[in-house]
């Protein structure tokens, strides 16, 4: 996955900065990842979540490449990044790796409920939850995730809907 992104003219750099979270997109050609989140065993940042972070930041890069600087909305940028990460997580689930999709749905739902109402991330997530991709992703996970007890528990499905 890293190589695929690098092959799209994206430089991925590592930083020991913790401020700002595990990843950050810079312009149209660079993603900065924090080594703190990559090298420490942080239960709240499992590998599947870090995959979603990488995809989210690449989603910003793709949005930045499409829109002129003066035509960029922060909410639209966040929406595009969240949507891209959810789309690719769905593709991974179809190939048998449901972890990133499960993590994305769980974290996005939680953040939409706990984020500041005026935060572009929160606004974008609430929009995404009304996008057909959201329900399609829930259905996809329900139909492909058998890693727990043979089927996805109904409580998990209710939680992310």
C-alpha positions in Angstrom: 0.0 0.0 0.0 2.8 2.4 0.8 4.5 1.6 -2.4 1.3 2.2 -4.4 0.9 5.6 -2.8 4.6 6.5 -3.4 4.1 5.5 -7.1 1.5 8.2 -7.4 4.2 10.9 -6.9 3.7 11.1 -3.1 6.6 11.5 -0.8 6.0 9.7 2.6 8.2 11.1 5.3 8.5 10.2 9.0 8.6 12.7 11.8 9.0 12.3 15.6 6.4 15.0 16.1 3.4 13.8 18.1 1.4 17.0 17.8 -1.4 16.8 15.3 -1.9 13.0 15.4 -0.5 10.1 13.5 -0.6 11.6 10.0 -0.8 14.7 7.9 -1.2 15.5 4.2 0.9 18.4 3.0 -0.1 19.9 -0.3 -0.4 17.6 -3.3 2.7 15.4 -2.9 3.6 14.7 0.7 2.3 12.7 3.7 4.0 13.0 7.0 3.6 10.1 9.4 4.5 10.3 13.1 6.9 7.6 14.3 5.4 7.8 17.7 2.2 6.1 16.5 4.1 3.6 14.3 6.7 2.4 16.9 4.8 2.4 20.2 2.2 -0.2 21.2 -0.8 2.0 21.5 -4.0 0.1 22.0 -6.1 3.0 20.7 -4.0 3.0 17.5 -4.0 -0.6 16.2 -2.6 -1.3 12.7 -6.0 -1.2 11.1 -6.5 2.3 12.3 -3.1 3.4 11.1 -4.0 2.0 7.6 -7.1 4.2 7.7 -5.0 7.2 8.7 -2.7 6.6 5.7 -5.7 6.2 3.3 -7.3 9.3 4.8 -4.2 11.4 4.3 -3.9 10.2 0.7 -7.5 11.1 0.2 -6.5 14.7 1.1 -3.7 14.5 -1.5 -6.1 13.4 -4.2 -8.6 16.2 -3.2 -5.8 18.8 -3.2 -4.8 17.7 -6.7 -8.3 18.1 -8.0 -9.2 21.5 -6.6 -7.4 24.8 -7.0 -6.1 26.2 -3.7 -8.7 29.0 -3.7 -11.5 26.5 -4.4 -10.9 24.2 -1.4 -13.5 23.9 1.3 -12.2 22.3 4.6 -15.4 20.3 4.9 -15.3 19.1 1.3 -11.7 18.2 1.8 -12.4 16.2 4.9 -15.4 14.5 3.3 -13.3 13.5 0.3 -10.5 12.1 2.6 -13.0 10.1 4.8 -14.9 8.8 1.8 -11.7 7.7 0.0 -10.5 5.8 3.1 -13.9 4.1 3.5 -13.9 3.2 -0.2 -10.5 1.6 -0.1 -11.2 -0.1 3.2 -14.2 -1.7 1.5 -12.0 -2.9 -1.3 -9.7 -4.5 1.3 -12.7 -6.2 2.9 -13.7 -7.7 -0.5 -10.2 -9.2 -0.7 -10.6 -10.7 2.8 -9.1 -8.1 5.2 -12.1 -6.6 7.0 -10.1 -5.1 9.9 -9.6 -1.6 8.3 -13.3 -1.4 7.3 -14.4 -2.4 10.8 -12.0 0.1 12.3 -13.1 2.9 9.9 -16.8 2.5 10.5 -16.3 2.3 14.3 -14.0 5.3 14.6 -15.9 7.5 12.1 -19.2 6.8 13.8 -17.6 7.6 17.2 -16.0 10.8 16.0 -19.1 12.0 14.4 -20.8 11.8 17.8 -18.1 13.2 20.0 -16.5 15.8 17.7 -17.2 19.5 18.0 -20.3 20.4 16.0 -18.4 23.1 14.1 -15.3 21.0 13.3 -14.9 20.3 9.6 -14.1 16.6 10.5 -17.4 16.2 12.4 -19.5 17.9 9.7 -17.9 15.8 7.0 -18.4 12.6 8.9 -22.1 13.4 9.4 -22.4 14.0 5.7 -20.6 10.7 5.0 -23.0 8.8 7.2 -25.8 10.0 4.8 -23.9 9.0 1.7 -24.9 5.7 0.1 -21.3 4.4 0.6 -21.9 4.4 4.4 -24.8 1.9 4.3 -23.1 -0.1 1.6 -20.0 -0.4 3.8 -22.0 -1.6 6.7 -23.7 -4.2 4.5 -20.3 -5.2 3.1 -18.8 -5.7 6.6 -21.8 -7.7 7.7 -21.5 -10.0 4.7 -17.7 -10.4 4.8 -16.6 -10.2 8.5 -16.5 -13.6 10.1 -13.5 -13.0 12.3 -15.4 -12.9 15.6 -17.9 -15.7 16.0 -18.7 -16.7 12.4 -20.9 -13.6 11.9 -20.7 -10.0 12.8 -22.4 -9.5 16.1 -25.7 -7.6 15.8 -24.6 -5.2 18.5 -21.6 -4.2 16.3 -23.9 -3.6 13.4 -26.3 -1.5 15.5 -23.4 0.5 16.8 -22.1 1.6 13.4 -25.5 2.2 11.7 
